[in-house]
């Protein structure tokens, strides 16, 4: 038995913000099959088509399986199954601008950034298709991230996963950050979802000295 595979990655050249040409992956196209010399028959043909985001990650994948009957006798491929996975991140960002003037009592907001809050929505969808069961939506999820600038230094961040099929909140994380001149303060709490607990970290803001820190956490894998 011999196995055959063909992998393709299609790229384009685009201009970045620095007016320089960079490569960007836009499409992946892969095939693999096998051939039995004794029976003189091909095995099933498996193919995958994937469309890429700007960062190279997938936002659409299509997996197909075909029965290769006998192409030497002019018989065409027969579709046996098709699976589609979609993960789409919306880049649009909502924001709210401060209407306070520099003479207002809350003028401690960062004067270089008047956004006092922002929110970003990401939707993930996974659906499958077979000849027997047709379309079946197996997973839908809404990822909501938001941040509120409480003052010039204090910032409150929230992250929530919502299952759109049953409208249950599967994960929630609250995070409070503050810049303490040359130090950074961070506290978070996960009351809903996997790896529940809290964490506290105070570290030097200089990248070369961030190993000098004080931490306390009940969450595994966080330090």
C-alpha positions in Angstrom: 0.0 0.0 0.0 1.3 3.4 -0.9 0.1 6.7 0.7 0.0 10.0 -1.1 -0.3 13.5 0.4 -0.3 17.0 -1.1 -0.2 20.1 1.0 -0.6 23.6 -0.4 -0.4 27.0 1.3 -1.4 30.1 -0.7 0.0 33.4 0.3 -0.1 37.0 -0.9 2.2 40.0 -0.5 0.7 43.1 1.1 1.9 46.4 2.4 2.0 46.9 6.1 1.8 50.1 8.1 5.5 50.7 7.5 5.0 50.5 3.7 6.9 47.2 3.6 5.8 44.1 1.8 5.0 41.1 4.1 3.6 37.7 3.3 0.1 36.8 4.5 -1.4 33.3 4.4 -4.9 33.2 2.9 -5.7 29.6 2.1 -4.6 26.1 2.9 -5.5 23.2 0.7 -4.5 19.6 1.7 -5.2 16.2 0.2 -4.2 12.6 1.2 -5.2 9.1 0.0 -3.7 5.6 -0.4 -3.5 3.0 -3.2 -3.6 -0.8 -2.7 -1.5 -2.5 -5.4 -2.9 -5.9 -4.8 -6.6 -4.9 -5.1 -5.7 -2.0 -7.5 -8.0 0.3 -5.6 -7.7 3.7 -4.0 -8.6 4.4 -0.4 -10.8 7.3 0.6 -9.6 10.8 -0.4 -9.4 13.1 2.6 -9.2 16.8 1.9 -9.1 20.0 4.0 -9.7 23.6 3.0 -8.9 26.3 5.5 -9.3 30.1 5.2 -6.9 32.2 7.2 -7.2 35.3 9.3 -4.6 38.2 9.1 -2.6 36.5 11.9 -2.5 33.2 10.1 -5.1 31.4 12.2 -8.1 29.6 10.8 -11.6 31.1 10.7 -13.1 28.6 8.3 -12.3 24.9 7.8 -13.9 22.4 5.6 -13.0 18.7 5.9 -14.3 16.3 3.2 -14.1 12.5 2.7 -14.6 11.1 -0.8 -14.9 7.5 -2.0 -12.5 7.1 -4.9 -14.3 4.4 -6.8 -12.2 3.8 -10.0 -11.0 7.0 -11.6 -9.1 5.0 -14.3 -12.5 3.9 -15.7 -13.9 7.5 -15.7 -15.9 7.2 -12.5 -16.2 10.3 -10.5 -15.6 10.8 -6.7 -18.5 10.2 -4.3 -18.9 12.5 -1.3 -19.2 10.5 2.0 -18.9 13.2 4.6 -18.3 16.8 5.1 -17.4 18.6 8.3 -17.2 22.4 8.7 -15.6 24.4 11.5 -16.1 28.1 11.8 -14.3 30.4 14.3 -14.8 34.1 13.5 -13.4 37.0 15.5 -15.0 40.4 14.9 -12.4 43.1 15.0 -14.9 45.9 15.6 -14.4 47.5 19.0 -17.0 49.5 20.9 -15.7 52.3 23.0 -17.0 55.2 25.2 -15.3 58.5 25.3 -15.1 60.7 28.4 -16.9 64.0 28.3 -15.0 65.4 31.3 -12.9 68.5 30.8 -9.4 69.0 32.3 -11.0 71.2 35.0 -13.5 68.5 36.2 -13.0 66.7 39.5 -12.3 63.4 37.7 -9.7 64.9 35.4 -7.3 62.1 36.5 -8.4 60.1 33.4 -5.5 59.6 31.0 -5.5 62.8 28.8 -3.9 60.8 25.9 -6.7 58.3 25.8 -10.3 59.5 26.4 -11.8 56.1 26.2 -13.2 55.3 29.6 -14.6 51.9 28.5 -14.4 49.5 25.6 -15.8 46.1 24.6 -15.1 43.5 22.0 -17.3 40.6 20.9 -16.0 37.3 19.5 -18.3 34.6 18.2 -17.2 31.0 17.6 -19.4 28.5 15.7 -18.7 24.8 15.0 -21.1 22.9 12.7 -20.8 19.5 11.1 -22.5 17.9 8.0 -22.9 14.3 7.0 -24.9 12.7 4.3 -27.0 10.9 7.0 -27.5 13.6 9.6 -27.2 16.7 7.5 -26.3 19.9 9.3 -25.7 19.8 13.1 -24.6 22.8 15.0 -22.4 21.3 17.7 -21.0 24.4 19.4 -21.8 28.1 19.6 -20.0 30.5 22.0 -19.9 34.2 22.6 -16.7 35.6 24.1 -17.2 39.1 25.6 -14.3 41.2 26.8 -14.7 44.6 28.3 -12.6 47.1 30.3 -13.5 50.2 32.3 -11.0 52.9 33.2 -12.0 53.8 36.7 -9.3 56.5 37.0 -6.0 57.4 35.4 -4.3 54.3 36.9 -7.1 51.9 37.9 -8.6 49.6 35.2 -11.3 47.0 35.6 -11.5 44.2 33.0 -14.1 41.5 32.5 -14.2 38.4 30.4 -17.2 36.1 29.9 -18.0 33.0 27.8 -21.7 32.5 27.0 -23.0 29.3 25.4 -25.5 30.6 22.9 -27.3 27.3 22.6 -28.6 27.2 26.1 -27.7 30.8 27.1 -25.6 29.6 30.1 -22.6 31.5 31.3 -19.7 29.0 31.2 -16.9 31.2 32.4 -16.5 34.6 34.0 -13.3 36.4 35.1 -12.9 39.8 36.7 -9.5 41.5 36.8 -8.4 44.8 38.5 -5.2 46.5 37.4 -3.3 49.5 38.6 0.0 51.1 37.8 2.0 52.0 40.9 4.7 54.2 39.3 7.5 51.6 38.7 5.3 48.7 40.0 2.2 47.0 38.6 -0.7 45.7 40.7 -3.0 43.0 39.4 -5.9 41.1 41.1 -8.3 38.7 39.4 -11.1 36.4 40.4 -12.8 33.5 38.6 -16.2 32.8 40.3 -17.7 30.8 37.4 -16.1 28.2 35.1 -13.0 26.0 35.1 -10.1 26.7 37.4 -12.0 28.8 39.8 -10.2 31.0 42.3 -8.3 34.2 42.7 -4.8 35.6 42.1 -2.8 38.6 43.3 0.5 39.8 41.8 2.7 42.8 42.4 5.8 43.1 40.2 8.2 45.7 38.9 7.1 47.1 35.5 10.6 47.0 34.0 10.6 44.0 31.7 14.1 42.9 32.8 13.1 42.9 36.5 9.6 41.3 36.3 10.9 38.2 38.0 10.9 40.3 41.2 7.3 39.9 42.3 4.9 39.0 45.1 2.2 36.5 44.2 -0.7 34.7 45.9 -3.1 32.5 44.0 -5.5 29.6 44.4 -5.5 29.0 40.6 -3.3 26.3 39.2 -0.7 27.3 36.6 -0.8 31.0 37.5 2.1 32.9 39.0 
